[in-house]
Amino acid sequence: MSEHMKYILPLLLMLVSYSTFGQQHQLGLRLGDPYGVTYKTPINDKFSLEGILGRGSQNSGQYYRRTFENNRPVSSARYYAHQVSGAFSLQARGIYEEAFTEDFNISEGELTVYAGLGLQFRSVSIDYYYSTPNASEDAPELVESRSNIDFGPEVFVGSSYYFEDLPIAVFVEFGFLTEIVDRLHLKGQGAIGARYLFGK
């Protein structure tokens, strides 16, 4: 079993176990940070669970440089550059949602506002390029490959609009991820997207 699969399987099992309580499931695409496939299933009229599988943005260059300098491959290593690849993101979230259709005098469809908490896992592969003070000019380039993992709780708020005659909902949201693994780090993130509603 791959490293990522051990995080994906528990999430899928959790979603399936709750799906029998749902009245209408939602499957769609999320564009933003992270971006990917979103699956949302209700527990009751106001609470739902969501799983998101996709890719997240990389952190700043200064973030990765500081990570390298805090853990040099040799004490004399001097950072030169880095390259990030293989971004992966997995989220499991609980959502509370309230209808605000009448408050905004909307005649068709339904407008909701939601907030929630979740856990987020991110992983990227990094190639660090560095030199040492005593290396000769024709010495081979020094490279160290690492995996950087971000994991922690997230909080978010957003709004959804459910169309009257189409089984489609669109949404926009904004939130924060607090990284607690590797180092303490606060990251803002947001997204827009759409989901297809199915099942009863």
Sequence and secondary structure as in RCSB ss.txt:
>XXXX:A:sequence
MSEHMKYILPLLLMLVSYSTFGQQHQLGLRLGDPYGVTYKTPINDKFSLEGILGRGSQNSGQYYRRTFENNRPVS
SARYYAHQVSGAFSLQARGIYEEAFTEDFNISEGELTVYAGLGLQFRSVSIDYYYSTPNASEDAPELVESRSNID
FGPEVFVGSSYYFEDLPIAVFVEFGFLTEIVDRLHLKGQGAIGARYLFGK
>XXXX:A:secstr
  TTHHHHHHHHHHHHHHHTT SSEEEEEEEESSEEEEEEEESSSSEEEEEEEEE     HHHHHHHHHHS SST
T EEEEEEEEEEEEEEEEEEEEEE TTTTT  SSEEEEEEEEEEEEEEEEEEEEEE TT  TTS  EEEEEEEEE
EEEEEEEEEEEE SSSSEEEEEEEEEEEE SSS EEEEEEEEEEEEEE  
